[in-house]
Each structure stands twice: as structure tokens, then as C-alpha cells.
Amino acid sequence: MNHQAERDRRAKAYSYRAYRRRVQQAQAMAQRVQLAVVAGAALVLAILVAASL
């Protein structure tokens, strides 16, 4: 029984690590998307300003 508990604990620790990694990847992805959106908005704004001159 103790062996089973140890295995459960190890599996939980592993899944927690995997979950943390997934969360970090998602955050990095969100940051990249945000950066792309901001860059795109700046580009559109620059084009509009250039067109209006």
C-alpha cells in the first residue's frame, strides 16, 4: 500500500510540473500574441497617419 501511495505522489508531482510548464507556455504565447497585436495596431496607426498627411 505504501508503494502505491509513493507512486501516486510521484505521479501527482509530475503532473503538477507538466501543468506548470503548460501554464508558462500559455503565458509566453499570450505575451507574443499581445506583442503582435500591439505591433499591428501601431502599424495600422502609422499607415493611417501617413495616409492622412
Stockholm file with secondary structure:
# STOCKHOLM 1.0

chainA/1-53         MNHQAERDRRAKAYSYRAYRRRVQQAQAMAQRVQLAVVAGAALVLAILVAASL
#=GR chainA/1-53 SS CHHHHHHHHHHHHHHHHHHHHHHHHHHHHHHHHHHHHHHHHHHHHHHHHHHHC
#=GC SS_cons        CHHHHHHHHHHHHHHHHHHHHHHHHHHHHHHHHHHHHHHHHHHHHHHHHHHHC
//
